Amino acid sequence: MTTFVNRVFSGVQPTGNLHLGNYLGAIKRFVALQHSHECVYCIVDMHAVTTWQDPKELTNNIREVTAAFLAAGIDPNKHIVFNQSQVAEHAELAWLFNCVARMGWLNRMTQFKDKAGKNRENASVGLFSYPNLMAADILLYKATHVPVGEDQKQHLELTRDIAAKFNHDFAGRIAELGLGESYFPITEPIIGGPAARVMSLRDGSRKMSKSDPSDMSRINLTDDPDTIAKKIRKAKTDPEPLPDSIEDLKQRPEADNLIGIYAAINDSDKETVITEFGGKSFSEFKPALAELAVEKLAPINAKIREYMADPASIDAILTNGADKAREIAKNNMGEIRESFGLVGAIK
Ligand code: TYM
């Protein structure tokens, strides 16, 4: 059995409108993992361009995700924070994984179907092979753990399949080169908690999403306190008081969502929130949620603005992070090239 160093990798696309789902489902958990793991956090700009991005907005959005990471409490001195396009090995490994992954595997990806919509013929080739780039992000660093929201589960299963196929297909070669029994770890997703899938504030059956045309459907990390409070006040609910048990939440998607949001912001769980608010009306619960959300999100919002006022320092942090990431990437990519038998592999 090859043992791997515990390493966390995760990424966020700089496609604008970073929202509460991204924060509670991912970024807040990135922060917590810094205490127990070596972490690599990436602004995945090459994933962003699989759909059209206005170049100026993209540059701004790369900085904004970085600012959000820093504002939330990610420490770029102790861990690695960088944008994907600065480390060319991501693209190189993605190409090799294009040759490991099977068409059938990618054809099953539900996110491609959702994103491509009805006009699949017109989707970019990059959008189709997107999960291979994601596998490359993770495996380039031999990451053992990946914190993500529930919507990324299928992509992580594909990452595991690619790792296992590579380990199997190249087993003899890897052993010959003294690279261990398995080259890549079979990465564990870290998905869970009360905010693994934050839903739209306008429709409890739809995911909170950057691309929802209604801004009222999501709380953006750049929303000011008044806007946050207004969006919670106007969030869709049903006429019943909050239920007394988790079981009763199952038929109440909007109540379930707001309770999950409260629990996640408060580092608690749904049971505890229900103990406090079960039987109370939404008119009592919503102001409490708004107060909590503003208390926790306003400081992050203020810090994002501060960081964004100094883009040169954000760029310096990204360049420095990319230098650190490249060191690991270059070493591993040399070994991967050698595993394939490519001439000129750097050892
Ligand atoms: P992205 O940019 O869509 O989202 C970033 C993170 O936010 C989570 N998330 C949510 N969590 C809970 N509720 C929601 N409504 C919600 N919406 C988004 C996502 O699950 C994600 O964790 N493919 C990835 C980016 C990526 C990546 C990677 C992630 C590229 N390479 C390598 C991990 C490892 C994506 O599009 O995330």
Residues whose N, C-alpha, C, O or C-beta is under 5 A from the ligand:
A	BS01	TYM	F9 S10 G11 V12 Q13 G21 N22 G25 A26 V44 H47 M134 D137 V146 P147 V148 G149 E150 D151 Q152 A195 A196 R197 V198 M199 K207 M208
